[in-house]
Amino acid sequence: MRILISLVSSSTSTGLHLLSVSRRLRTKISPFSTLIGLKPPPAMATSEDSLRRSLAEKQSSIESQGNTVRALKAANAEKATVDEAIEKLNALKLDKSVMEKQLQAAVNGNGPDGSINKEAFRQAVVNTLERRLFYIPSFKIYRGVAGLYDYGPPGCAVKSNVLSFWRQHFVLEENMLEVDCPCVTPEAVLKASGHVDKFTDLMVKDEKTGTCYRADHLLKDFCNEKIQKDLSISAEKAAELKHVLAMLDDLSAEELGAKIKEYGITAPDTKNPLSDPYPFNLMFQTSIGPSGLSPGYMRPETAQGIFVNFKDLYYYNGNKLPFAAAQIGQAFRNEISPRQGLLRVREFTLAEIEHFVDPEYKSHPKYSEVADLEFLMFPREQQISAQSAKKIQLGEAVSKGIVNNETLGYFIGRVYLFLTRLGIDKDRLRFRQHLANEMAHYAADCWDAEIESSYGWIECVGIADRSAYDLHAHTEKSGVPLVAHEKFSEPKEVEKLVIAPVKKELGLAFKGNQKKVVEALEAMNEKEALDMKASLETKGVVEFYVCTLGENVSIKKNMVSISKEKKKEHQRTFTPSVIEPSFGIGRIIYCLYEHSFYMRPSKAGDEQLNVFRFPPLVAPIKCTVFPLVQNQQYENVAKIISKSLTAAGISHKIDITGTSIGKRYARTDELGVPFAITVDSISSVTIRERDSKDQIRVDVEEAAPVMKSVTDGHRTWADVWASFPHHSSGSAED
């Protein structure tokens, strides 16, 4: 299952202030992109093509001037003339060298002032995360297993805070029904959902050693390597490689194999030739019970547990629609070649919502609360025409039909609010619409919330209108109708479209592909079905595209019956549609780490200090308590404050070591702790804010209430700064 904030209502105001910072603080901290050079300025970003063209022209000029020098020498020209020509050649070579450095900076994401590039920035983040035990490779003393990671104490706290806010923002705010289903799933369930047959990635093998690689990863690595390191390729070739990268997810096995052969891509380790790409099912298989006769799988997503429980959940909700069910849990995918840290792993946490709605009424009562939001959207038309994402008002996107319906738009807006309140940079968050041939045949519309990181744009949340496919599939497989009802006050005469595939004839014609053809026929909308009926009546045969096969098939008149029937009904029975937001929690957390990380010089200026700018909402520890010096009275005050913080439910850390206060500040800044309470007297203490390093003085008994108000989001640091005396950090600051 594919995997995604303005004030929505008074009940969601908690947390809104958590991201607020004073004007003073904003002037003290440079913008994230400036600090790390992660985003090249627009002039640099747009100059790559022109730099490549200029570099090619410069190379041509060097070759021409080289020929001139050789001709002059052959003709025994005067020394002054030859020297002048050589000087001109050397000047051209120097210009070329400068242009190569500019191009290297442009493609690698270096800042114009030589600031840190993407790879160096990523390494700094990962080193800090692993050293401070946010996460570490699993089974490290046994050399680890690719794609498996352990969360350490601060990582567990961040994850717990993200999930807690997810529950508050979605489950509580929307009155969702939360469930918790098993990780081990019987084969029949995943057979009905299509995972057994279709949950695959394309794999290639080293033809001599048998080592397996994910085909699209090899092609992606080749394109990136050429773009970033081969400065001699033309602007046209660079554009071609970028187009391949943009369309990578859309390539068939044949197209992927053709590109691998065209570019001469071989096995990375041995340089041996590769096999043609073929599908590999990503699910971990197991068996249920000792006999081994009941096959099962570790679930690749959490959604199927919700779908199979629809009947009971519908009853629990008073047989009323719409309603939503939610689940947080572990999912498992046997990745071919896991990499990119937390972004592609074999076991991960998903948080998924299935919002069940009448397919004829996809409006949402709270849609107006998000309609005015404006953020980066990337509709399919802009992707196809090679444009970039642009800011669009959500209400405009829905009214123009860019987003299929209000409920889908509502959840896109709620996802935007959720991610930005966590601390994701809104300028590096976009919602990308799936291309028509990316979507399953049953999907009405699908958008991914993509977050830009040092790895590029990463899909972190998927928001899809899955139509009624899932409930239909489980109804057919289980024989239990997963339907909803709308009772009429008076009987109604209704005209119903009936699509009846003749399975015997389809089986004879399509054999093993019969089921896919039947599914595609049954999924037709009314216009498609009536057009087919008209064509069959006049021609007797019609070409019909089956997207799960990726080809047209010939449907004959004896293979399907399409008709409209009139009858009186006392109630309408229908299969609900599903709007599904699916969140990859690990991916969101990793992007949050990158968006929150920056470096600043120590007071002495002799080293760079790492800082995670976590909002209090997600910070692993909300504050620290430090006695300024080792003094029994100060330590007693620190313990009193610690008890008050514990009683208020504020996570904190008390440090009574003799380390200098500056080093203790730096240590906790690296953990992303937003506030520090320093005990420097027995009657009052200072409270320091992490990013501005500003300090206020409060009475001892006020310390915990102030921390409670600011970490809960009831007050901002600007409010607190305006309400209490300011304190000069003096020589104690880092």
MOSULHU-V303564 format. One record per helix or strand. SS is the DSSP state (A for helix, B for strand). FROM is the first residue (numbers start at 0). TO is the last residue. If there is no record, write none. Layout:
BEGIN
SS;FROM;TO, SS;FROM;TO
END
This chain:
BEGIN
A;9;11, A;15;18, A;22;27, A;31;35, A;41;45, A;47;73, A;78;107, A;117;130, B;134;136, A;139;141, B;148;150, A;152;171, B;176;177, B;183;185, A;186;192, A;194;197, B;199;205, B;211;213, A;214;228, A;234;245, A;247;249, A;252;261, B;273;273, B;277;280, B;284;286, B;294;297, A;302;307, A;309;315, B;322;331, A;340;342, B;346;356, A;366;368, B;373;377, A;379;383, B;389;392, A;393;398, A;405;421, A;425;427, B;428;432, B;444;452, B;455;464, A;468;477, B;483;500, A;502;521, A;525;538, B;540;545, B;550;555, A;556;558, B;559;573, B;576;583, A;584;595, B;596;600, B;607;611, B;622;626, A;631;646, B;651;654, A;660;668, B;674;678, B;683;688, B;694;698, A;699;710, A;716;722, B;724;726, A;729;731
END
